[in-house]
Amino acid sequence: MASAVTIDGKAFAAGLRERVAKEVTKLKAEQGLTPGLAVVLVGEDPASQVYVRSKGKQTVETGMNSFEHKMDASVSQEELLAKVEELNADPAVHGILVQLPLPSHMDDLAVIDAIDPAKDVDGFHAINAGRLMTGGKGAAAPMVPCTPLGCLLLLRDHLGSLSGLTAVVVGRSNIVGKPMGQLLLQESCTVTTAHSRTKDLPAVCREADILVAAVGRPEMIRGDWIKPGATVIDVGINRIEGEAGGKARLVGDVATAEARKVAGAITPVPGGVGPMTIACLLANTVTAACRQAGIEAPDF
Ligand SMILES: NC(=O)c1ccc[n+]([C@@H]2O[C@H](COP(=O)([O-])OP(=O)(O)OC[C@H]3O[C@@H](n4cnc5c(N)ncnc54)[C@H](OP(=O)(O)O)[C@@H]3O)[C@@H](O)[C@H]2O)c1
């Protein structure tokens, strides 16, 4: 039986980090510029702590400055906004990331919109979302959200031109589904964004040359929802507890074993989209530093 090609996000991300590190070395030597990324973590959410540690480690490994700011879960929104203002004004900080989710007494969107759009390396600020939608170039180019950017880099690497392909994105969150749809539209795909109210989702998915799953439901997308030969990008990261004290494991939003028999190519979970997110954050930090210094940003 045919088996899909594995799109190796882990290897691609390692290559991207190398390219980032080379650009950082060049910026230091030729411009005296060391890009800096500040990450703000509010509270003690264990998963967020792991992400923040990993981001800090990889930032330093690529030669950039990493600034970590931990704040107590009880901090007020005003105190967090004051921290964001301080980082907006700091010339050593080129990228600012406020780790989500924030404690429930805070308004995520208000905090994100307080970040200087030029330093918004997550690409979640309304200005960057708008620029992504309007296709801004040059000085008006958006910072692109890291996870969909990672998916796009994998798709371009695997398929070359995406022009004219039918793409279905399952999920419409501000951080993955919506920006993914915009990026695919910019690549001249014909895009459908599906969600929990979509009628006959399997039939919609079966139309897709490119199927992106960003749902958060373990193995929801079955093999017979996939068009033969399609390229499948599985963004989902779902933790399944082991039975009877067995080890927990991660699964995606796609039933991989079934999907492999039908798809042309697929990203694994783990080792697909996951490693691309932080690698794209590092790339975005270099891009932000270059734009702030008036230097042409490298094309990653
Ligand atoms: N690889 C990475 O680095 C990375 C980064 C971010 C997220 N993720 C993972 O990606 C997944 C999605 O994340 P997210 O933040 O976008 O999630 P989210 O904000 O919870 O959004 C989930 C989306 O899926 C849709 N949905 C839920 N149930 C559905 C169903 N039965 N049929 C069709 N659509 C359905 C929702 O539709 P409605 O809008 O109608 O409710 C919503 O638009 C999660 O597993 C997350 O862990 C991975």
The ligand as an ORCA input file, in Angstrom:
! r2SCAN-3c Opt
* xyz 0 1
  N       2.694     23.210     16.539
  C       2.610     24.306     17.263
  O       3.594     24.937     17.579
  C       1.260     24.771     17.675
  C       1.013     26.122     17.869
  C      -0.286     26.526     18.185
  C      -1.289     25.583     18.331
  N      -0.987     24.264     18.172
  C      -2.021     23.225     18.289
  O      -2.924     23.388     17.215
  C      -4.240     23.043     17.623
  C      -5.146     24.234     17.360
  O      -4.701     25.335     18.132
  P      -5.515     26.718     18.197
  O      -4.846     27.567     19.192
  O      -5.747     27.209     16.819
  O      -6.901     26.167     18.834
  P      -8.254     26.898     19.179
  O      -8.055     28.365     19.409
  O      -8.898     26.072     20.225
  O      -9.088     26.760     17.816
  C      -9.549     25.510     17.391
  C     -10.342     25.674     16.122
  O     -10.801     24.371     15.747
  C     -12.187     24.430     15.461
  N     -12.854     23.190     15.846
  C     -13.035     22.682     17.085
  N     -13.727     21.533     17.029
  C     -14.009     21.321     15.721
  C     -14.713     20.309     15.032
  N     -15.257     19.276     15.669
  N     -14.779     20.400     13.687
  C     -14.238     21.430     13.014
  N     -13.551     22.420     13.644
  C     -13.445     22.366     14.966
  C     -12.741     25.590     16.282
  O     -13.909     26.047     15.630
  P     -14.831     27.231     16.235
  O     -14.071     28.500     15.941
  O     -16.081     27.123     15.462
  O     -14.970     26.966     17.701
  C     -11.576     26.563     16.268
  O     -11.658     27.446     15.184
  C      -4.114     22.625     19.080
  O      -3.939     21.228     19.134
  C      -2.836     23.315     19.540
  O      -2.205     22.612     20.593
  C       0.251     23.846     17.829
*
